[in-house]
Every structure is written in C-alpha cells, then in structure tokens.
Amino acid sequence: MPLIVETIVTTFNSKREAYIAPLGLIHDGTHWIIAPFRPSTTLDNLRANPVAAASHTDDVRVFAGGVTGRKIWPLLPTRSIAGERLADCVSHWELKVEKVVEDEQRPRFLCSIVHEETHKPWQGFNRAQAAVIELAVLTTRLNMLPPEKVESELKYLEIAISKTAGPREEEAWEWLMEKITAWRQARFDQTTS
Ligand SMILES: Cc1cc2nc3c(=O)[nH]c(=O)nc-3n(C[C@H](O)[C@H](O)[C@H](O)COP(=O)(O)O)c2cc1C
C-alpha cells in the first residue's frame, strides 16, 4: 500500500477564487498524487490551474469543516506558485501538476513539490485528532457502507474523543455528529414512510 498523507488542499478556479478540501495525497515514491473523485470542484480547479497547496494542520476543525460545509478558513499567499495555503498550519507544500492520468472515476494528478515551508512547531500525536479525521472520512461514505459498520466504527472512535479531545477536537466532533444525526434521521424516515 502507498503512503497517504491527509492534507488540506487549496486550488483555484478560472476566476482565481480559492477552494479548500481535505484530500489524501498518495506517495508513489516520486510524486505526490492528488486523486479527486468525479465530480468535484478540486478536479475542475486542477484542470483550470494545475497547481495546489497542501497544508498540514493540527486544527482538525478544518478537516471536519471541509465535509460539513464549513470551507472558509483564513488563507495566505504561497511563495512559488500562484496559490494560497492555510494561514494556521504547521507546514505546507506547494505542488505543481506534472502529469495527469485520466480515469472514469478518479483521475490522478501527479505533482512535484516545488517549495515547502514550516510555520510552527508540531505539538505531537493526539488520538482525538486522528479520530476526527477517521470520522470525517466515514461521513463521506455514509450511504456506501453498511449502517452497522458506521455505528460500530463510531463507537470505537468515541473512546479517543472522550479520553483525549481538547476544545478544537470537541467542536470538530460536534460538527461531524450533526451530520451523523441527520443521516440517522433520514434512515429512520425512510424505514417509517
Ligand atoms: C481526510 C479526508 C481525506 C479525503 N480524501 C479524498 C480524496 O483523496 N479524494 C476525494 O475525492 N475526496 C476525498 N475526501 C472527501 C473530500 O474532501 C470531499 O468530498 C470534498 O467535498 C471533495 O469534493 P470537492 O472538491 O467538490 O469539495 C477526503 C475527505 C477527508 C476528510
């Protein structure tokens, strides 16, 4: 299995408006690959402007926000590409697309790092942060997974939250739980109608 790093990717549309989305960047040994599913704004933007910034942040609210409609976060200009990165991040990569491998479901944009910068010290591993990222991914697959699997994974992830979360992790968790509650309600409505 290739290494995948979960990042916040900033891209630009043809009007030069920034767009952020959490994405897992895949390492193939030479390139970092951005692989957006069709359809997606990130995919359209990479075709319009083949550059991206990947921000490594310990504020997991940006990941939770990215899948719950909270996509506006402070950005700063990048140095070597015409782009923007998260203002609050530990470090970031500036990426240029070198090659595109087309695919019906998930085209792959093979990128090189043209610049990287560190902005503040990394504060160490936190289980609640990992749990938020896992739940954020899970919420993008709610209608693809068996409901029992969603519920059992949620039960496991809650342990890390109850034992190790700080205020930012708790807030991120709440946003994701609102999405889970809406999904549970929709399932209930379906079975009772
Ligand atoms: C940690 C994490 C990793 C993700 N990785 C991917 C990815 O590699 N490809 C993808 O298409 N969506 C991924 N997603 C889901 C997208 O962030 C989400 O669907 C987003 O809205 C993308 O669509 P957009 O570019 O239209 O916003 C990921 C979500 C999370 C929370």
The ligand as a MOL file (V3000), in Angstrom:
LIG
                    3D

  0  0  0     0  0            999 V3000
M  V30 BEGIN CTAB
M  V30 COUNTS 31 33 0 0 0
M  V30 BEGIN ATOM
M  V30 1 C -9.2440 13.0620 5.4770 0
M  V30 2 C -10.0300 13.1330 4.1890 0
M  V30 3 C -9.4370 12.6920 3.0090 0
M  V30 4 C -10.1360 12.7620 1.7940 0
M  V30 5 N -9.5220 12.3510 0.6300 0
M  V30 6 C -10.1780 12.4480 -0.5260 0
M  V30 7 C -9.5440 12.0920 -1.7610 0
M  V30 8 O -8.3860 11.6700 -1.7930 0
M  V30 9 N -10.2650 12.2430 -2.9090 0
M  V30 10 C -11.5420 12.7480 -2.9000 0
M  V30 11 O -12.1440 12.8910 -3.9760 0
M  V30 12 N -12.1620 13.0820 -1.7620 0
M  V30 13 C -11.5140 12.9580 -0.5870 0
M  V30 14 N -12.1410 13.3160 0.5610 0
M  V30 15 C -13.5140 13.8640 0.5000 0
M  V30 16 C -13.4790 15.3110 0.0200 0
M  V30 17 O -12.7840 16.1580 0.9060 0
M  V30 18 C -14.8800 15.8720 -0.1080 0
M  V30 19 O -15.6980 15.0020 -0.8020 0
M  V30 20 C -14.7950 17.1750 -0.8240 0
M  V30 21 O -16.0030 17.8130 -0.7190 0
M  V30 22 C -14.2900 16.9860 -2.2680 0
M  V30 23 O -15.1250 17.4720 -3.2210 0
M  V30 24 P -14.9390 18.9890 -3.7490 0
M  V30 25 O -13.5440 19.1300 -4.2810 0
M  V30 26 O -16.0170 19.1540 -4.7610 0
M  V30 27 O -15.1980 19.7870 -2.4860 0
M  V30 28 C -11.4620 13.2630 1.7790 0
M  V30 29 C -12.0470 13.7020 2.9710 0
M  V30 30 C -11.3430 13.6360 4.1660 0
M  V30 31 C -11.9990 14.1290 5.4280 0
M  V30 END ATOM
M  V30 BEGIN BOND
M  V30 1 1 1 2
M  V30 2 1 2 3
M  V30 3 2 2 30
M  V30 4 2 3 4
M  V30 5 1 4 5
M  V30 6 1 4 28
M  V30 7 2 5 6
M  V30 8 1 6 7
M  V30 9 1 6 13
M  V30 10 2 7 8
M  V30 11 1 7 9
M  V30 12 1 9 10
M  V30 13 2 10 11
M  V30 14 1 10 12
M  V30 15 2 12 13
M  V30 16 1 13 14
M  V30 17 1 14 15
M  V30 18 1 14 28
M  V30 19 1 15 16
M  V30 20 1 16 17
M  V30 21 1 16 18
M  V30 22 1 18 19
M  V30 23 1 18 20
M  V30 24 1 20 21
M  V30 25 1 20 22
M  V30 26 1 22 23
M  V30 27 1 23 24
M  V30 28 2 24 25
M  V30 29 1 24 26
M  V30 30 1 24 27
M  V30 31 2 28 29
M  V30 32 1 29 30
M  V30 33 1 30 31
M  V30 END BOND
M  V30 END CTAB
M  END
